[in-house]
């Protein structure tokens, strides 16, 4: 249920090799629904802040945002499903990149976002 889902998220963070520190805040609404907010600080002082509103009976997330920023809090990328940018083919899912461009995107998992960050950190 939702507690198991939150445990998978925390395990993904703990197993990621570039994490310096992290914090999580969880709200459990019932056995299937909950909200999690997190902040992950990486070795190079970049940071990922994320939120997920999840119902484990549904395949996707009700709401999500994964915002990755450099040491000066400048945006590197952000994935979210806020219902703006209706012209994008993947509406409401989209990705903001540092240049200000908004791109079509699928709904990423935290694992996928962490892998994207690992590629950036390896550059």
N, C-alpha and C positions, 0 to 999 in steps of 0.2 A: 504494500500500500504506500501511502505518501511518505511514511518514515523510511521505508526501504529505498524509495526514490532519492530522498535526501541523503541517505547513507552512501549511495552510489556516487552522488555528486562529490561528497566529501572525500571518498576514496580516490576519485579521479584527481582531485587537487593534491592530496597527500602523495600520490604516486608520480606527480609531474616533477621532473628533476630540477627545474629552474625556479622553484618557489622559495622565496625568502621567508614570507609570512603570509597568513591569511586570516580573515575573520568571516564568520557566517552568522546570520540572523534568520531564524526560522519561525514561521507561524503555521500551526496545524489547525485547519478549520474543521476537518472531520477525517475519517480514516482514509479518504481518497483525495482530498483537496488540501493544498497548502501553498505557502509563499516562502521563497527563500531569497535572501539578499546576501551578496558576498563581495569581498574586496580581496584581491590577490596581489601581493607585492612580489615582483620578480627580482632576480639577482642584479639586474642592471637598473633597478629602481623604476622601471616601467610598471604599470598597474592595470589590472582588469577589474572593472566593477560590473556586477551583473545582478539581474533580478529574473526570477521565474515565478509565474503563477501557474500551477499545474493541477490537473485533475487526472489521476492515474487511469480512469476509465476511458480517456481520450488519447488518441495517438500523439497529437501535438500539444504544445503549450498554449494556455489561454493567453498569456502575455509573457514577453521576454525582452530583455535588452542585455547585450554584451558589449561593453564599451572599453576598448583598449587604448591607453594613453601613455605617452612618453614621460620622462622624468619631470618635465615642466607642465604636465597635465594637458599637453596638446594632443588632440585626437589623432590616432593612427587608423583605427576603424571602429565602427559600431554596427552591430546587427540588431534589428528590432522589428516588431510587427505592429507598430503604431499605425493606425489606419489613415495615413496620409500618403501621398505619391500614388494615387489611384491609377495613374497612367503606366506604371511599371508592371510588366507582365507577371511578376510573382506576387503582386499585391495580396495581402498587406506586408509580406516579408520583403525586406530590403537591407542593403548594406551601404553605410556612409563610409567614404574613405577620406583621407587627410586633405585631398585637393578640393573637397566640397562636392564631389560627384556622388550621386546616389545611384546604386546599381541594383538590378534584380538579384535576388538571392533565395535560396531555400531556407528553411528553418534549421539553423545549425544546432548541434548538441554542444554541451560544454566541452566534451572531448575534441570535437572538430575545431572549436575556437582555440583550445589549448595547443593543438597541433599546428594551427596557423601561426600562433605566437611563437612556437618552437622554431618554425622556419624563419621567422623574422629575427629571432635571437641568434640564430646560426649565421646570419649574414655578416 
